[in-house]
Amino acid sequence: MSELQMRVSDGDRERTTQQLQHAFSEGRLTQLELEDRLEIALTAKTYGELLGLIDDLPVEEPQVDDVVELESKNGHIKRSGDWAVPRRLRVASKYGSVELDLSEAVVTNPVVDIELDLAYGSAKIILPDGGVANVDAFRSDYGQVTTSDVPSRPRPGALYVVISGRTKYGGLAVRYPRRRWFSH
């Protein structure tokens, strides 16, 4: 099965519809073109269908720092909600833990590199639905690295996170957001 035949998530459809609406607001698409493409985007089942809708549109990326460094000696480093994810994130924490929740973040790059330098702490990285993570370059001397059901191969249109670095006594967990049983 080719990557273009892989099934898409609701998040993939939403990102594509946002890109189409932005192109319309810039005058790149007519009202009729927008309506036609939105109808296809909302019912698309594969990446090939989605990519065909936006391949003639420019990709506009908001300005986000290329490299961001976060450091803490004892405290907990946490990023969640609506935050801008840089292309490369370096995180150093001697005794504290790290939690990076990308599920609601603004991610403008298709590939994000996260370098972790943890002595005694652990890290948890939460990906948006459909995101993939490669943890092959991460080393844990006495802890464990878990990725549960997160795939590691890049997929077209999906966020690809490459995690490198080390922890001496802590671990690394990469997962998707928890599903809520009851929502209002």
Backbone hydrogen bonds, N-H to C=O, Kabsch-Sander energy under -0.5 kcal/mol:
donor,donor_aa,acceptor,acceptor_aa,energy
5,Q,2,S,-1.3
6,M,3,E,-1.2
8,V,45,K,-1.5
13,R,9,S,-1.9
14,E,10,D,-2.4
15,R,11,G,-2.5
16,T,12,D,-1.9
17,T,13,R,-2.4
18,Q,14,E,-2.3
19,Q,15,R,-2.0
20,L,16,T,-2.3
21,Q,17,T,-2.5
22,H,18,Q,-2.2
23,A,19,Q,-2.1
24,F,20,L,-2.1
25,S,21,Q,-2.2
26,E,22,H,-1.3
27,G,24,F,-1.5
28,R,23,A,-2.7
29,L,23,A,-0.7
34,L,30,T,-2.6
35,E,31,Q,-2.5
36,D,32,L,-2.5
37,R,33,E,-2.7
38,L,34,L,-2.9
39,E,35,E,-2.0
40,I,36,D,-1.6
41,A,37,R,-2.9
42,L,38,L,-2.6
43,T,39,E,-0.7
43,T,40,I,-0.7
44,A,40,I,-0.7
44,A,41,A,-0.7
47,Y,6,M,-1.9
48,G,4,L,-2.9
50,L,46,T,-1.5
51,L,47,Y,-3.0
52,G,48,G,-1.7
53,L,49,E,-0.6
53,L,50,L,-1.2
54,I,50,L,-0.8
54,I,51,L,-0.7
55,D,51,L,-1.3
57,L,54,I,-1.9
60,E,58,P,-0.7
61,E,59,V,-0.5
68,V,88,R,-2.1
70,L,90,R,-3.0
72,S,92,A,-2.0
77,I,97,S,-2.7
78,K,76,H,-0.6
79,R,99,E,-2.3
83,W,81,G,-1.2
85,V,83,W,-0.5
85,V,106,V,-2.6
87,R,65,D,-0.6
88,R,66,D,-2.0
89,L,113,D,-3.0
90,R,68,V,-2.9
91,V,89,L,-0.5
91,V,115,E,-3.0
92,A,70,L,-2.8
93,S,117,D,-2.2
94,K,72,S,-1.4
95,Y,73,K,-2.8
98,V,122,S,-2.4
99,E,77,I,-2.9
100,L,124,K,-2.6
101,D,79,R,-3.2
101,D,99,E,-0.6
102,L,100,L,-0.8
102,L,126,I,-3.2
105,A,102,L,-0.5
106,V,83,W,-2.8
107,V,105,A,-0.8
108,T,85,V,-0.6
108,T,106,V,-0.6
112,V,160,Y,-2.4
113,D,87,R,-2.8
114,I,112,V,-0.5
114,I,162,V,-2.9
115,E,89,L,-3.1
115,E,113,D,-0.5
116,L,114,I,-0.6
116,L,164,S,-2.8
117,D,91,V,-2.7
118,L,166,R,-2.7
119,A,93,S,-1.5
120,Y,94,K,-2.6
123,A,171,G,-2.4
124,K,98,V,-2.5
125,I,173,A,-2.8
126,I,100,L,-2.6
127,L,125,I,-0.6
127,L,175,R,-2.8
131,G,128,P,-2.5
132,V,159,L,-2.8
133,A,151,P,-2.2
134,N,161,V,-2.8
135,V,133,A,-0.6
137,A,163,I,-0.7
138,F,135,V,-1.9
139,R,165,G,-2.3
141,D,167,T,-2.3
142,Y,168,K,-1.8
146,T,144,Q,-0.5
146,T,172,L,-2.9
150,V,147,T,-3.0
158,A,155,R,-1.9
160,Y,110,P,-2.5
161,V,132,V,-2.7
161,V,159,L,-0.5
162,V,112,V,-2.7
162,V,160,Y,-0.5
163,I,134,N,-2.9
163,I,161,V,-0.6
164,S,114,I,-2.7
164,S,162,V,-0.5
165,G,137,A,-1.6
166,R,116,L,-2.2
167,T,139,R,-1.9
168,K,118,L,-1.0
168,K,119,A,-0.8
169,Y,119,A,-2.1
172,L,144,Q,-2.2
173,A,123,A,-2.2
174,V,146,T,-2.7
175,R,125,I,-2.2
